[in-house]
Amino acid sequence: MAPQRAVQLSLKKPTYAVCVVGVETYVDVHSHVPKGAKTFGVSGSSGVKVFMAYDPARVTEPTGQSHWPLDASVDVVVSVDAVSKDIGDLKVKISYFGQQEAGALGQSELYITGIDVSLDADTGRTGKVKRSQGEDKKSWHWGAKGPGAVLLVNCDQDNPRSRGLDLASSKLRSLDDLQDMSPLVLTCGGPDQLFKSHKLVMSVPFSDAKRVGVFCARGGSALSDYKQVLGPQRLSYEVERKPGEQKISFYVEALAFPDADFPGLVSLSVSLVDTGSRPEVPLFTDTVTFRVAPWIMTPNTQPPLELYVCSVIDTHGPNEKFLDDMADLALKTNCKLIVCPWIENRNDRWIQDEMEFGYTEAPHKSFPVVFDSPRNRGLKDFPYKRILGPDFGYVTREIPFGTPSGLDSFGNLDVSPPVTVNGKEYPLGRILIGSSFPRSGGRRMAKVVRDFLRAQQVQAPVELYSDWLSVGHVDEFLSFVPTSDQKGFRLLLASPSACLKLFREKKEEGHGEAAQFDGLQHKKKRSINEMLADRVLKSDSQYAQKCIDWNREVLKRELGLTERDIVDIPQLFSLKGSAAEAFFPDMVNMVVLGQHLGIPKPYGPIINGRCCLEEEVRALLEPLGLHCTFIDDYLSYHELLGEIHCGTNVRRQPFSVKWWHVEP
């Protein structure tokens, strides 16, 4: 450990110094020496360790009665390993000698007071604070073996009677709120008399102050026993040490997630300050760096916990049948169904577009966090008013200028299962967002949202091309499903080519008159023969296939996939103007609850009493251990340019992998 500071000695009077336990202090033996002195010797009392720093190529360690030369680069470093009981109860003596070393020409005496000052957090990421042993607490390292403490953004609402997020208040609202904070312990052992001329000052850099809050804990069960001592309005705090007090507890909260202007690191320091000098002099500073835990998305491969859906009323009546189908599906997977009533959603059924569920995690605790999109339609108050609560956090990003586009809805936000790409592991998957074709100048997801997602670091986002669609969401052409094989998942892609191929096969088998939309009262039926002969439909679908193929190559490259990892789901598209829409209910736009899939009923041609599209999808997915349930969403969702995934949302189990083990 490098010396922290220097102590100058005097030949005329004793010198008094304060040394922090375990911290090396440089003793200047060269500035004040007797005339004619050539060598020196050092002795220390019990409890003081004396080290000689020198170049072995220039200096030989003295033996017998010989001493250290003064004209060489020999430095004296001392340290103490225990706290003093009294002021100056440890002693170091420096004796100076002439050429003959017959007797000392003079002596300097150093009286040391040992004090223990240390600021410690859970740098070992075990869930408990342990005294660091020689660690560089200023640095933060990724990886399973890397040290560094973690902060949670205190974005939940532990006291339902309070307003706003817990982080918005400089006062503790609930004792439960302490569990959302990371413990910090200040060790401050030493003679009480010393603290009459010295003080401890905690501080936070100006750049970090708006992103962190620190509460001092004095025990007790009253909220008033915990007061905020550092934060946006207070950059420093003179520690109120009581006589005999050896340790003082603090709790630290993050006030913001990482973002474009915030890399996620914050630091806190404590300084031992000599108040007897003018100006006051800091003698020692200890600093701890924290990383703010990111917001993490969960893919379809994670087990479902809660299924959200909206109750709505439109020209066709209430969507009661759809809600019943969702209830049956949730029951099969032991998943809790939560219905947002009409009065709260204001007939906005697109609950996937409004929000995305994720979580945040520290070694001592994790909790879910809902990310509220900037679309701000009928459901805009639902995440804040109904989901935010005790141990359920909330975060949002608003567009500073202009209005949201369709690509700002979170049906345009997905995440892959864990993947490995060219040897690079993404154990938490990669975020997928839809965008315009490169350099086309089309619609993109808002920069504030894209910046936020990238800043989390652990799920490196990939931009896809979704602006070719009328709505423009990635969930219109892709989905992931879990499998029990070694790969663990498949990527499903909508495929006009696969659909046209299937229809041609059915025509060749003599089923050309079988009709699409058979069973729908309000939709004109289209035979296989008619669809295959429809040049416009064929051209539109071929255009959609080219757009999907472009994304296919990006997904293979960015997710490390092969063709064996992709399943093509039959689907046709038609163009309205220059934008594509699903010609029949879009089957990849499904809800995934474990092995059970809620798939939009395609109303495909009936052959031998069965829908050939449903049969094809079953043949593709059921051998993978999946269970397909086809659900009618035509009137309530498909006709409004959405499907089941758009009208549902799922909260899932967090990953077992710890994000701090990741190497971004």
N, C-alpha and C positions, 0 to 999 in steps of 0.2 A: 504494500500500500504506500503510495507517495505521501511525503510529509504534507500536512494540511496548513501549517503556519510556522513561523519562526519566533523564537524567544531570544531576545538579546540579554546578555548577562552584564553584571557590573562587578568591578573589583572592590568598590567602596561600600556597597550594601547588598543585602540579600535581594534576590529577585523572586517575585511570586507569580505563579502561572496556574492556569486552569487547563487540565488535560482531560479530554473526553476518553472514556474507556474504549480501548481497541483502536484509537486513532493516533497515528504517529505524529510527533511534534519535533520539529527541527530546533536544535539548540545551537545558537551562534557562539562558537568558542573562539572566533577569529577577530571580532571587531574590537574587543577590549582585552588586551593582554599586557602583562607587566613588561617593562623594558628589558631586553635581553633574553626573553623567553624563547625557547626553541622547540620544546616538547610539552605535552600535557598528558594528564591522566584523569580518568573519570571513575567515580564510584557512586553507587546509588543505594538507597535504603530498600528494605524489603517492600515489595509491591510495585517497584519501578523496574521496567525492563529498559536496558541501555543497549543500543545497537550502534555499531560503527560502520559507516558507509564509506568505502574507499575502493581504489583501483588496485587489485592485487599485483598488477604488472609494475606499479610504481611504489607500492608500500608493502612492507612485510609486517604481519601482525606481531606486536611486541611480545616478548617472553620474559619471564623473571621480573627484574626491577626496571626494565626499559619502558619507555612511554611512546605515545604517538607523536609523530613529527607535526609541527605547526605549519611548515612551509609546503606541505603536500595537500592534495585534495582529500582530506579526511573530515567527514562530517559526523556529528553526534545526533542521534535520533533517540527519543525516549517515548515510552508508552506506559500506560497503567492498565491493569487488568481488573481493578476493583474500585468501588466507590469509596472515597475518603469518609472517615467519621468526623474529622475536624478539618478546619482550614489549614492548609499547608502541612499536613501530617506526613507527607512524602518528601524525600530530600535527594537531590543530586548535587555532588560537589565536583568542581573542576579545579585541578591543581596544575600550576604552570611551573616549568623547570627551565634552567639555563642549559648551557652546552654540557656541563659536567653532571647535571642532575643531582647535585649534592643535597639540595634542599629546595623546597617550594619557594618560588619568587613571589607568589601571590595565589589567591584562591577566589573563586566565585561560587556562590551558593544559590541554588535554585530550590525553592519550596513549592511543591506541587499539590494542588487539590484535585483529586480524581472525581470526575462527575460522569454520570451515565446519561447520555442524550441520544435518543434514536427514534426515528419515525418509521413505523413498520405497518405493512398491510399484508394481504394474502398474496405475496409475490410468488409463493410456491404453487398457487392455484389448487389448494387442497380444500378450500372452504373455511379455513381457520387461519388466524393471524399467528405467524411464528416469527421470532426474532431472526432477522437475516444475518447470516454468518459470512461476511465478506462479499456479499453480492453487490453488483452495481445496480442499485435501485433506481438510478436515473434512467436506465435503458429498459426498453420493453422488447421482448423477443417472441416471435411466432414459433410454433412447433411444440411437440409433446414434452420436450425437455427444456423449453425456453422459460425463463422467469418473467414475471410481470403481473401486476395486479389488474383486476377487471372491475369496471363500474357498470351498473345498470342505469339506464335512463329511467328516472322515477316517473313514468308516464301513465301510471294507473290512478285509481281514485279509491284509496282504502277506507275513507270515511264517506259513506253515501250521502251524508247530510251536507258535506262541503261542496263547493262549486269548483269546477275546473280540475285540471290534473294536479297531482300532488306536488309536482315540481314547480308549479306556479306560485306556491306559497313559501314564504321565508319562515313560517312557523310549522312545527310538527302538528299534523292533523290527527294522527292516530299512532299509537305505539306499534301497531302492525306495520306501519310505514317504515320502521327501522329495518325490517327484514328485506326491504327493497334496496337498502343501502349497503355499502361495503364498510366493514369495520376498519378503523385506523387507530393504532395505539401509539401514544407518545410516552416514551420512557424518560423520566426526569429525576433520577436519583442523585443525591448529593447532600452535603450539609446545608441545613436550612439557612445558616448564616450567609452562605455564599449567594443566595438568591436575593439578599438585600442590596447587593451591588451588581447583580446580573439578572437578566430576564430572558425568557424564551418567547420568541415571536414566530408565529405561524404565518405563512403568506402563500398567495397564489398569483402567478403572473397575470398581468392585465389582460393578455390575450386569452387566457383560460377562464377568467373569473365569471364570464357570462355563461359558462358551460358546466359549472360545478358548484355544488353547495356542500358545506361542511357543518355538521351539528356537533356541539360538545355535549357529552353525556356525563351527568353527575349522579347517575343512579336514580332510584325512585320510580314511582309509577305515574307521576303527573306529567302531562305534556310540557308544563313549564320547566321541568327538569332538563329539557333538551332545547338548546337555543342555537340558532344558526350563527356561526362565528366567521365564516368565509363564504363569499358568494358574489353575485353581480354587484352588490352595493358595498362590499367590504373586501378589500384586498389583503388586509393584514389583521392579525389578532394577537394581542399580548396575553399569553397564557396565564390564567389565574391558578397558580399552583398553591395548594394548601400546605402548611407545615407537615413534613413527614411524607408527603405524597410522592410515590414512586412511579406511578403509571396513571395516565389520563386517557379515557376512551373518547373516540370521535366516530361519527358515521358520515360517510361520503356518498353523495348522489350525483349522477350526471343529469344535466338539464337539456341535453341535445344529443341526437344521434349524429354519427359522422355524416359529413356532407361535403359539397364541393369546396367550401371555405373552411372546413374543419376535418383534419385527418384522423381525429378520434383520440388523440393523446392529450392528457392533461397532467400537470405536475403540481405537487404540494410540497412545501418546504418548512422546516423549523430551523431557526437560528438561535444560537446562544450569544447574547449581546452583553458586552461589558458596559454597564451604565455609568461606571465611575470615570470613564474617559470622556473627553470632549473633542471632537464629536464622539458619539457612541460608536463602539467598534464591534462588529460581529466576529466572534472567535471561531465559530464552527457552524456549518450548515449541513443538514441532512435532507435529502430530496427523494421523494417517491413519485414515480410516474405510473399512471393508470391508463389503460385503453378502454374506451367506452364500448360496451358490447353492441354488436351490430343488430339490425333487424334482419331476420332470416325467414325466407319462404320455405314452405314444405310442398313437395311434389305429390302426385297421385299415388305414388308407391308407399307413402306413409299411411298407417292405419287411421281411419276416420274416427273423429270423436263427436262432432256435431254437424248436422245437416241443416242449412238455413234455406228457407223458401218463402215467397211472398203470397199472401192471399189477395187476389185482385178481382175486380168486376169489370167486364167490358161488354160490348154489344152481344156477345154470345153467352153472357151470364158469368157467374163466378167460376173460378178454376178449381172447384171442389174435387172433381175426378183426378186432376193432376196432383192435388195435395194428398189425396188418398193413395195414389200410386207411390208418391214419395214416402209416405208413412210406411207402406209395405216394404219398400226397399230399405229404409232405415232400420226396420225391425229385423230384417234378415241379417244385418251387419252389426246389430247391437249398438246402433248409432243413435244418439239423441236427435230428435227432430224439433227444430225451432221455427215456428211460423210467425213471420212479421205481418201483423194485421193491416188491412186496407187503410185504416185510419192513420197508421204510422208511415206507410209507404206512399200514400197519396196516389195509389194506382201505378206506381213505378215498380214493375215486376223484375227489373234487371239487377238483381242483388249481386250477381258476380261482377257486374260493371262498377258497382258502387264501392267495393272494398276488397281487400285481400288479407287473408289471415296469415300471420307469421308468429314469430316468438323472439324473445331476447333471453340471454342466459349468461349467468356468472357462475363461478364454481359453487357458490353457496345457495343459488336460487335461479329459477327460470319462471317466466310467465308469458302467456300469449299476448300478442300486440296486434291490433287491427290497423291496417294502413288504409286510410280513407282517401279515395280518389278525388281529384279536383272536378269531377263531372257536375256535381251539385244539382241533381235533379230531385225528383220526389223523395228519394231515399236519403238525401243528404244529411239529415239529422239522426238517422238510425244508428250509425256506428258510435256517435258521440253520446247520444242520450240513452241507448239501450244496451250497448256492448261494453263501453267503458265502465269499469267498476273495480272492486277489490281484486287485485292480482290479475287484472285484464287491462292491458295498456292500450294507448291510442296514439297514432301519429298521422299527420297529413302533410301535404304540400299543396299550396295554392299557387295558381298561375298569376304572376304579378301583373301581366298586361294581356289584354285580349280575352277571348272566351275559349273554353276547352273545345278541342275537336273530338271526333269519334274515337280517335286513337288514344285519347287520355283516359278512356274507360278501362277497367282492369280485366275485362274479358280479353284485352290485348296484352295481358301480363301473365306469364306462366313460368314454370321452373322445371328443369329436367331432373330426373333421378341422378344419383351420383354417377360420375363418368370418369374415365381416364383417357386423356388425349395426348398421343405421342409421348407417353411416359409421365405426363403432368396429371396429377390427381385432382379431381374436384369432388371431394367426399360429401359436399353439401349440394351438388348439382350446379347448374348454371341457369341464370335467369334469362328468359326469352321475352323480347318485346317486339311488337310489330312496328314497322316504319315504312317510309317511302323507298322506292327503288333508288339505289345510290346515285346521287347527283341529279335526281329527277326534280327536286324542288316540291315534292308532294307533301302529304300530311306526315307529321312525326309526333310521337309522344312528347309531351311538354319537357323542356330542358330541365326544369326544377325536379321533375320526377326521375328522369334519366340520370341526372347528377346524383340524386339521393341513392338510387339503386347501385350505381357504380361505387359510391363512397363506402358502402358496407364491405367491400373487398372480397368477401368469402364466397360469393356466388357470381363471379365475373360475368356480366350480362353479354348477351349476343343479340344483335339487331337482325330481325328478319324482314322480309318484304310482305306487308299485309295491305298496303294501300290500294292494291288491285281489287279489293273487295269493297262492296258498297258500305258496309259497316266498318270493315277494316281491322278485324280482330284476329289474333293468331289462333284463338280457339275455334275458328271457323274451318281451319284446314289441318289442325294437328291436335293430338292428345297422347298422353302416356298411360299405359296400363301395367300393373304389376304382374310378374310371372314367377313361378316357383323354380325355374331353371337357373343355371349359373349366371346368366346375364341379369336376371332379376326384373327385367321390364322389356316392353316393346314400344316403339314409336309408331303411332297410328297416323297415317296421312290420308286425307281425302284424295280419291283417285278417279277422275273422269275416264282415264284409259281403262282401268279395271272395270268400271261400270259398262262402258260401251262393249268391252270384250265379253262380259257376262251376258249382255242383251243379245249380242250376235250369236253366242252359243245357244241361247234359248230359242232364238229364231230358227237356227239350223236344226234344233230338236223338234221343230213343228209347233212352237208356242208363240209365234209372232203376233197373234191376236190378243194375247194376255195383256192386260192394261195396267199402266201406272195410275195411281190414285183410285184404284178400285176400292170401294167402301166409303169414300168421301162424298157426301151429298152436295157440297158446295163447290166442287172442283171438277172441271172437265177431264174425263178420262183420256189417256194417251196410250195407244197400243205400242208394243215393242216395235212393230213395223213402222208406225208413224214416227216414233222418236228416232229410229235409225235413219229414216228418210228425211228428217228435219235438218237441213243444211245449217240453218242458223244455230240451232241447239248444239249441233255437232261442233261447229266452228267456235261457239262461245266456250264450250267445255274444253276444247283443245287449247284455247287461250289460257283458261284456268289451269290446265295441266302444265303448261309451260311455266306459269308463275309458281306453281307448287314444286315443280322440278328444280327451279332455281333455289328455292328454300331447302329442298331435299339435299342438294349438294352442300349448302352452308351448314345444315344440321349434321350431316355426315362428317364434315371437316371439323366443326367446332365442338361436337360432342363425341368424336371418335367412334362413329357408328359405321357399320357395314350394312349391306342390303339385307343380310339375315336378321338384322335388328329392327327392320321396318316392315309394317304390315299395311298394305294398300286397301283402304275401305272404299267400296264403290260409291261414287257420288257424281252427280251432274250439276253444272252451273249454267246460268243464263245471264246475259248482260242486260243491264238497264242503263242505257247510255254507255258509258265506258267502264262501269263498275259491275262486278260480278255478284250474283246472289245465288243461294242454293236453290236448285230447281225443285227438289223434293227435300223433306226434312233431313238436315245435315247430321249424319250418324256419328261423325267424329266428335260432334259437339255434345258429348255425353257427360254424365256424372259418374265418377269412379269411387265406389265405396268398397275398398278391399278387393275381393275377387268378384264382387257384384257390380255390374255395369247397368246403369239406367240409360238406354239408348233411344233417341227419337225414332218413333215408328215411321218407317219410310213410305208406307203404303205402296209397296212395289207390286209388280205383276204377280197375280196368283196363279201358281202352277201346281197341279196336283194338290190343291187345297192349301198350299202354303205360299207365303210371300217369298219370292226368289231372292230378294235383297236380304231379307232377314236370314234366310237359310245360308246364304253366302257368308254373311258376317259370323254366324254361329260356327260355320265350318272353319273360319279363319281364327277365331278367338277361343272357342271352347276347348280345343286340344291344348291350349296353354293353361288350362285350369280355371278359366274365367266363366262366369255365369251371365248370360245376356238376358236382360228384361227390356222388351220394347214397349215404350210408353207413348201414348198419344199426346203430342204437344202442338198439333197442327194449327188449331184455331187460336189458341191462347198465346202461342209463342212463334211458331214458324211463319205465320202470315204477317207477323210484326218484325220479321227479319232477325229472329233469335231462336235459340233452341234450349234444351234442358240445361246445358252447362251455363248458358247465359242467365237462366232463371233460378239457379241454385248457387250455393256457396258451401264450402266444407272446411271446418277447422280440423286439423290433423295433429297427430302426435309429433312432437319435436324429434329431431335426429338424436340418436345415441352418441354420434360423433360430436366431440366438443370443438367448437369453431376455433378456439385458440390453438388447437393442435394442427390446424390447417396451415399450409405454406402458400400464401396468395401469389 
